[in-house]
Amino acid sequence: MRELREAGELVVVGITQEQHPDRCRLYAQWQEFDWPILWDPFNLTGSKAVPVVLAIDEAGCVRAIGPETAWIYDEFLGLEPLQAVARSEAGSEPANTLVEVARHAPGSWERDHYEALSALVWGTSESLDGPLDVLARHAAERPADAALAFRAGVAHRLRYDSPAARPQDFQAAVDHWRRALELRPDQYIWMRRIQQYGPRMDKPYPFYDWVERARSDVRARGETPIELVAELTPAELSEKSAFREASTATEPDPKGALERAGERFAVESTVAFAARGAEPVASVHLALRPVPGAGYHWNNEAEPLRVWLAADGVRLAERSLVHAVEPGTTLEVNSDETRRLSFDAALEPGASVGRVQGYAVFHACDEATGVCLVLRKDFEVRLER
Amino acid sequence: MGYPLLLSLLSMTFVVVTASSLEASPDPQDAGWSVGRSVPDLRLPTIDGTRTIALSELRGTKLLLIQFASW
């Protein structure tokens, strides 16, 4: 196929249907793809499933979907275009907006919608907040429109991965995606977005287990792997997990003696129930971070951060004691990054509501005084389906 | 029609491709991507954000458009 491209007889272009373009960049670097790949996080193509290859003639008409290689050589290259070829004039397309914008009258909600989408896709807005607010409002005003719900979810997750992240952006993304899938249960692209962050047992196969191998192979070639904007969470990596009945871990602060972190550190939780199946299983994501301006940072000279989990009406698939940073991980002495961990949880049979209560135990330092201490941050996660 | 071409183009990890292929039959007809019809015009950024491509710009040459995801 390369010889056809080099001879100018064929153009190959990819479109990736995923939230994070950097992950696709790493994949393309690993596989040494040398054709351009476009990013369609909002599923503007409307594709319902991937992968799929379309053979398109010179006039822009689809001639085959999922063609075999032999058909490309034997028939496709010799086909006459179905219509007269109308090549667009250079510069006739909007340079930094979606074509859809021009199709709707100024002042219409559709125009506002595509302008907001343009700002997010093209990064033309200084802030994500305004475009996101427009998409969220449209999704709320038109609750039967599945695509609007999906796009609002994508926008929330975009902001969650940005420095402008707001509390509950991740949960809002998951909730919007769930709403979209309820309306269009056959939309596999949308389902994948939920499954990416959902419980491991809901994944039909490992989604991003290739990442570490890709990084290793790329380094072995003497190249630097593309850096990921949002590092993978455990929920995105492993395929299956089994629910266990009891914990053998030792609770780190059973008497509640440790000093509480209070407003110095924050915990945010996101619950993502399985996209399919009747069993009420969810992946719970926790994000822990020093509160900006509170004057504290992680102290990494001592034991790593540990999280104790206690279930009420819920079965936990993981250890009751989990580490946000695995032992042996090398960190700077002091840091202030957001630490993320996830675990799977299932409501007890017949239950519609359950709780996971827990707390994080960690070492932290006061930036003003230099005093370091052990702190405990309590949290509660409500699972309701 | 089938997936051999896709496999040769993507050289993907077989787990990724075959698993998602089996999950659902690609059915782009609903989105207007059907045989004999013109593709919707879209202008999208490349994954590195350095440029954009409109599908209409590609007219005049035969095109293989691969829709996929790395998950």
HADDOCK unambig.tbl for C-alpha pairs under 7 A between the chains (distance, minus, plus):
assign (segid A and resid 9 and name CA) (segid B and resid 61 and name CA) 6.64 0.50 0.50
assign (segid A and resid 9 and name CA) (segid B and resid 62 and name CA) 6.60 0.50 0.50
assign (segid A and resid 10 and name CA) (segid B and resid 61 and name CA) 6.23 0.50 0.50
assign (segid A and resid 10 and name CA) (segid B and resid 62 and name CA) 4.98 0.50 0.50
assign (segid A and resid 10 and name CA) (segid B and resid 63 and name CA) 5.64 0.50 0.50
assign (segid A and resid 11 and name CA) (segid B and resid 61 and name CA) 6.75 0.50 0.50
assign (segid A and resid 11 and name CA) (segid B and resid 62 and name CA) 6.17 0.50 0.50
assign (segid A and resid 11 and name CA) (segid B and resid 63 and name CA) 4.71 0.50 0.50
assign (segid A and resid 11 and name CA) (segid B and resid 64 and name CA) 6.21 0.50 0.50
assign (segid A and resid 12 and name CA) (segid B and resid 63 and name CA) 5.81 0.50 0.50
assign (segid A and resid 12 and name CA) (segid B and resid 64 and name CA) 4.84 0.50 0.50
assign (segid A and resid 12 and name CA) (segid B and resid 65 and name CA) 6.03 0.50 0.50
assign (segid A and resid 13 and name CA) (segid B and resid 64 and name CA) 6.44 0.50 0.50
assign (segid A and resid 13 and name CA) (segid B and resid 65 and name CA) 5.12 0.50 0.50
assign (segid A and resid 13 and name CA) (segid B and resid 66 and name CA) 6.24 0.50 0.50
assign (segid A and resid 14 and name CA) (segid B and resid 65 and name CA) 5.67 0.50 0.50
assign (segid A and resid 14 and name CA) (segid B and resid 66 and name CA) 4.50 0.50 0.50
assign (segid A and resid 14 and name CA) (segid B and resid 67 and name CA) 5.75 0.50 0.50
assign (segid A and resid 15 and name CA) (segid B and resid 66 and name CA) 6.11 0.50 0.50
assign (segid A and resid 15 and name CA) (segid B and resid 67 and name CA) 4.77 0.50 0.50
assign (segid A and resid 15 and name CA) (segid B and resid 68 and name CA) 6.35 0.50 0.50
assign (segid A and resid 16 and name CA) (segid B and resid 67 and name CA) 5.86 0.50 0.50
assign (segid A and resid 16 and name CA) (segid B and resid 68 and name CA) 5.08 0.50 0.50
assign (segid A and resid 16 and name CA) (segid B and resid 69 and name CA) 4.96 0.50 0.50
assign (segid A and resid 17 and name CA) (segid B and resid 68 and name CA) 6.16 0.50 0.50
assign (segid A and resid 17 and name CA) (segid B and resid 69 and name CA) 5.31 0.50 0.50
assign (segid A and resid 18 and name CA) (segid B and resid 69 and name CA) 5.91 0.50 0.50
assign (segid A and resid 21 and name CA) (segid B and resid 47 and name CA) 5.08 0.50 0.50
assign (segid A and resid 22 and name CA) (segid B and resid 47 and name CA) 6.90 0.50 0.50
assign (segid A and resid 24 and name CA) (segid B and resid 70 and name CA) 5.60 0.50 0.50
assign (segid A and resid 25 and name CA) (segid B and resid 47 and name CA) 6.42 0.50 0.50
assign (segid A and resid 27 and name CA) (segid B and resid 70 and name CA) 6.40 0.50 0.50
assign (segid A and resid 36 and name CA) (segid B and resid 46 and name CA) 6.80 0.50 0.50
assign (segid A and resid 37 and name CA) (segid B and resid 46 and name CA) 5.52 0.50 0.50
assign (segid A and resid 37 and name CA) (segid B and resid 47 and name CA) 6.04 0.50 0.50
assign (segid A and resid 38 and name CA) (segid B and resid 44 and name CA) 5.89 0.50 0.50
assign (segid A and resid 38 and name CA) (segid B and resid 45 and name CA) 5.55 0.50 0.50
assign (segid A and resid 38 and name CA) (segid B and resid 46 and name CA) 4.16 0.50 0.50
assign (segid A and resid 38 and name CA) (segid B and resid 47 and name CA) 5.55 0.50 0.50
assign (segid A and resid 39 and name CA) (segid B and resid 44 and name CA) 6.32 0.50 0.50
assign (segid A and resid 39 and name CA) (segid B and resid 45 and name CA) 5.85 0.50 0.50
assign (segid A and resid 39 and name CA) (segid B and resid 46 and name CA) 5.71 0.50 0.50
assign (segid A and resid 39 and name CA) (segid B and resid 47 and name CA) 5.28 0.50 0.50
assign (segid A and resid 40 and name CA) (segid B and resid 44 and name CA) 6.91 0.50 0.50
assign (segid A and resid 45 and name CA) (segid B and resid 31 and name CA) 6.83 0.50 0.50
assign (segid A and resid 46 and name CA) (segid B and resid 31 and name CA) 4.88 0.50 0.50
assign (segid A and resid 47 and name CA) (segid B and resid 28 and name CA) 5.32 0.50 0.50
assign (segid A and resid 47 and name CA) (segid B and resid 31 and name CA) 6.08 0.50 0.50
assign (segid A and resid 48 and name CA) (segid B and resid 26 and name CA) 6.86 0.50 0.50
assign (segid A and resid 48 and name CA) (segid B and resid 27 and name CA) 6.39 0.50 0.50
assign (segid A and resid 48 and name CA) (segid B and resid 28 and name CA) 6.32 0.50 0.50
assign (segid A and resid 49 and name CA) (segid B and resid 24 and name CA) 6.59 0.50 0.50
assign (segid A and resid 49 and name CA) (segid B and resid 26 and name CA) 5.04 0.50 0.50
assign (segid A and resid 49 and name CA) (segid B and resid 27 and name CA) 6.76 0.50 0.50
assign (segid A and resid 50 and name CA) (segid B and resid 26 and name CA) 6.09 0.50 0.50
assign (segid A and resid 50 and name CA) (segid B and resid 67 and name CA) 6.02 0.50 0.50
assign (segid A and resid 50 and name CA) (segid B and resid 68 and name CA) 5.03 0.50 0.50
assign (segid A and resid 51 and name CA) (segid B and resid 21 and name CA) 6.63 0.50 0.50
assign (segid A and resid 51 and name CA) (segid B and resid 67 and name CA) 5.51 0.50 0.50
assign (segid A and resid 51 and name CA) (segid B and resid 68 and name CA) 4.39 0.50 0.50
assign (segid A and resid 52 and name CA) (segid B and resid 26 and name CA) 6.16 0.50 0.50
assign (segid A and resid 52 and name CA) (segid B and resid 66 and name CA) 5.95 0.50 0.50
assign (segid A and resid 52 and name CA) (segid B and resid 67 and name CA) 5.32 0.50 0.50
assign (segid A and resid 52 and name CA) (segid B and resid 68 and name CA) 6.66 0.50 0.50
assign (segid A and resid 53 and name CA) (segid B and resid 6 and name CA) 6.51 0.50 0.50
assign (segid A and resid 53 and name CA) (segid B and resid 64 and name CA) 6.57 0.50 0.50
assign (segid A and resid 53 and name CA) (segid B and resid 65 and name CA) 5.59 0.50 0.50
assign (segid A and resid 53 and name CA) (segid B and resid 66 and name CA) 4.50 0.50 0.50
assign (segid A and resid 53 and name CA) (segid B and resid 67 and name CA) 6.27 0.50 0.50
assign (segid A and resid 54 and name CA) (segid B and resid 64 and name CA) 5.66 0.50 0.50
assign (segid A and resid 54 and name CA) (segid B and resid 65 and name CA) 5.10 0.50 0.50
assign (segid A and resid 54 and name CA) (segid B and resid 66 and name CA) 6.51 0.50 0.50
assign (segid A and resid 55 and name CA) (segid B and resid 63 and name CA) 5.95 0.50 0.50
assign (segid A and resid 55 and name CA) (segid B and resid 64 and name CA) 4.81 0.50 0.50
assign (segid A and resid 55 and name CA) (segid B and resid 65 and name CA) 6.56 0.50 0.50
assign (segid A and resid 56 and name CA) (segid B and resid 62 and name CA) 5.94 0.50 0.50
assign (segid A and resid 56 and name CA) (segid B and resid 63 and name CA) 5.02 0.50 0.50
assign (segid A and resid 56 and name CA) (segid B and resid 64 and name CA) 6.24 0.50 0.50
assign (segid A and resid 57 and name CA) (segid B and resid 61 and name CA) 6.89 0.50 0.50
assign (segid A and resid 57 and name CA) (segid B and resid 62 and name CA) 4.75 0.50 0.50
assign (segid A and resid 57 and name CA) (segid B and resid 63 and name CA) 6.32 0.50 0.50
assign (segid A and resid 58 and name CA) (segid B and resid 59 and name CA) 5.01 0.50 0.50
assign (segid A and resid 58 and name CA) (segid B and resid 60 and name CA) 4.30 0.50 0.50
assign (segid A and resid 58 and name CA) (segid B and resid 61 and name CA) 4.71 0.50 0.50
assign (segid A and resid 58 and name CA) (segid B and resid 62 and name CA) 5.07 0.50 0.50
assign (segid A and resid 59 and name CA) (segid B and resid 59 and name CA) 5.66 0.50 0.50
assign (segid A and resid 59 and name CA) (segid B and resid 60 and name CA) 6.43 0.50 0.50
assign (segid A and resid 60 and name CA) (segid B and resid 38 and name CA) 5.31 0.50 0.50
assign (segid A and resid 60 and name CA) (segid B and resid 39 and name CA) 5.95 0.50 0.50
assign (segid A and resid 60 and name CA) (segid B and resid 59 and name CA) 5.83 0.50 0.50
assign (segid A and resid 61 and name CA) (segid B and resid 36 and name CA) 5.76 0.50 0.50
assign (segid A and resid 61 and name CA) (segid B and resid 37 and name CA) 5.18 0.50 0.50
assign (segid A and resid 61 and name CA) (segid B and resid 38 and name CA) 4.11 0.50 0.50
assign (segid A and resid 61 and name CA) (segid B and resid 39 and name CA) 6.07 0.50 0.50
assign (segid A and resid 62 and name CA) (segid B and resid 33 and name CA) 6.97 0.50 0.50
assign (segid A and resid 62 and name CA) (segid B and resid 34 and name CA) 6.28 0.50 0.50
assign (segid A and resid 62 and name CA) (segid B and resid 35 and name CA) 4.78 0.50 0.50
assign (segid A and resid 62 and name CA) (segid B and resid 36 and name CA) 5.39 0.50 0.50
assign (segid A and resid 62 and name CA) (segid B and resid 37 and name CA) 5.73 0.50 0.50
assign (segid A and resid 62 and name CA) (segid B and resid 38 and name CA) 6.14 0.50 0.50
assign (segid A and resid 62 and name CA) (segid B and resid 39 and name CA) 6.58 0.50 0.50
assign (segid A and resid 63 and name CA) (segid B and resid 35 and name CA) 5.09 0.50 0.50
assign (segid A and resid 63 and name CA) (segid B and resid 36 and name CA) 5.84 0.50 0.50
assign (segid A and resid 64 and name CA) (segid B and resid 35 and name CA) 5.73 0.50 0.50
assign (segid A and resid 66 and name CA) (segid B and resid 1 and name CA) 5.48 0.50 0.50
assign (segid A and resid 66 and name CA) (segid B and resid 2 and name CA) 5.37 0.50 0.50
assign (segid A and resid 66 and name CA) (segid B and resid 3 and name CA) 6.24 0.50 0.50
assign (segid A and resid 67 and name CA) (segid B and resid 1 and name CA) 4.67 0.50 0.50
assign (segid A and resid 67 and name CA) (segid B and resid 2 and name CA) 6.00 0.50 0.50
assign (segid A and resid 67 and name CA) (segid B and resid 5 and name CA) 6.68 0.50 0.50
assign (segid A and resid 68 and name CA) (segid B and resid 1 and name CA) 5.39 0.50 0.50
assign (segid A and resid 68 and name CA) (segid B and resid 2 and name CA) 5.83 0.50 0.50
assign (segid A and resid 68 and name CA) (segid B and resid 3 and name CA) 6.76 0.50 0.50
assign (segid A and resid 68 and name CA) (segid B and resid 4 and name CA) 6.00 0.50 0.50
assign (segid A and resid 68 and name CA) (segid B and resid 5 and name CA) 5.13 0.50 0.50
assign (segid A and resid 69 and name CA) (segid B and resid 4 and name CA) 6.84 0.50 0.50
assign (segid A and resid 69 and name CA) (segid B and resid 5 and name CA) 4.86 0.50 0.50
assign (segid A and resid 85 and name CA) (segid B and resid 59 and name CA) 6.94 0.50 0.50
assign (segid A and resid 85 and name CA) (segid B and resid 60 and name CA) 6.33 0.50 0.50
assign (segid A and resid 87 and name CA) (segid B and resid 56 and name CA) 6.70 0.50 0.50
assign (segid A and resid 87 and name CA) (segid B and resid 57 and name CA) 6.60 0.50 0.50
assign (segid A and resid 87 and name CA) (segid B and resid 59 and name CA) 5.30 0.50 0.50
assign (segid A and resid 87 and name CA) (segid B and resid 60 and name CA) 6.36 0.50 0.50
assign (segid A and resid 88 and name CA) (segid B and resid 56 and name CA) 6.01 0.50 0.50
assign (segid A and resid 88 and name CA) (segid B and resid 57 and name CA) 5.89 0.50 0.50
assign (segid A and resid 98 and name CA) (segid B and resid 43 and name CA) 6.24 0.50 0.50
assign (segid A and resid 99 and name CA) (segid B and resid 42 and name CA) 6.56 0.50 0.50
assign (segid A and resid 99 and name CA) (segid B and resid 43 and name CA) 7.00 0.50 0.50
assign (segid A and resid 122 and name CA) (segid B and resid 45 and name CA) 6.85 0.50 0.50
assign (segid A and resid 205 and name CA) (segid B and resid 19 and name CA) 6.49 0.50 0.50
assign (segid A and resid 207 and name CA) (segid B and resid 71 and name CA) 4.41 0.50 0.50
assign (segid A and resid 208 and name CA) (segid B and resid 71 and name CA) 5.57 0.50 0.50
